[in-house]
Amino acid sequence: MHYFIPKRCPSSNKIMYATKQQALQAADQSERERGTHLWVYRCDYCATWHLTHNPPRTEAMYHQGYSGKPRSRKRGYKPRRR
């Protein structure tokens, strides 16, 4: 019996998909079989498509300096009003 061994990205060790359509099909299959929602993104290193659990960041998040978690208010930290 032959098993399919997918190619993996050398930088992230994630499965490489040649087209966005193939990656979207794999994400849909994963959601049906495992119930996990995955997003598709293009890798900067290998120029192929990968799957991730992290939702994509919007353009507004990049401009606001969004770091993903709320900042601490300990030790006298007071957010600036603009």
C-alpha positions in Angstrom: 0.0 0.0 0.0 1.3 3.5 -0.9 0.8 6.4 1.3 0.9 10.0 0.2 3.7 12.0 1.8 3.1 15.7 1.4 6.0 18.1 0.7 6.8 20.4 3.6 8.1 23.9 3.8 11.7 24.1 4.9 11.2 27.2 7.0 7.9 26.4 8.8 7.5 22.6 8.2 3.9 23.1 7.1 2.3 21.2 4.2 2.9 23.0 0.9 -0.1 23.5 -1.5 0.7 24.6 -5.1 -2.5 26.6 -5.6 -4.9 28.5 -3.3 -7.7 26.3 -4.5 -6.0 23.2 -3.2 -5.3 24.8 0.1 -9.0 25.9 0.4 -10.1 22.3 -0.4 -7.8 21.0 2.4 -9.2 23.6 4.8 -12.8 22.6 4.0 -12.0 18.9 4.4 -10.4 19.6 7.8 -13.4 21.4 8.9 -15.7 18.6 7.9 -13.6 15.9 9.4 -12.2 17.5 12.5 -14.4 20.6 13.1 -11.5 23.0 13.0 -11.7 26.2 11.0 -8.5 26.9 9.1 -7.4 29.9 7.1 -5.2 30.0 4.0 -2.2 32.2 3.4 0.7 32.5 1.0 4.2 31.8 2.5 6.8 34.5 2.1 9.6 31.9 2.1 8.5 29.2 -0.4 5.8 31.1 -2.3 3.3 28.2 -1.8 0.1 28.1 0.2 -0.2 27.0 3.8 -3.0 26.5 6.4 -3.2 28.2 9.8 -5.4 28.4 12.9 -4.8 32.1 13.3 -7.3 34.4 11.6 -5.9 36.9 9.1 -5.1 40.3 10.3 -6.9 43.2 8.7 -5.2 46.3 7.2 -6.6 48.4 10.1 -4.8 46.2 12.6 -1.4 46.9 10.9 -1.9 50.6 11.0 -3.0 50.8 14.6 0.0 48.8 15.8 -2.2 45.9 16.9 -0.2 43.3 18.7 -2.9 40.7 19.3 -3.2 41.0 23.1 -4.3 43.8 25.4 -1.6 45.8 27.0 -0.9 45.6 30.7 -2.1 48.3 33.1 0.3 47.2 35.9 2.9 49.5 37.5 1.3 52.8 36.6 0.7 52.2 33.0 -1.9 54.6 31.7 -3.1 54.6 28.1 -2.7 57.9 26.3 -5.7 59.7 25.1 -5.5 61.0 21.5 
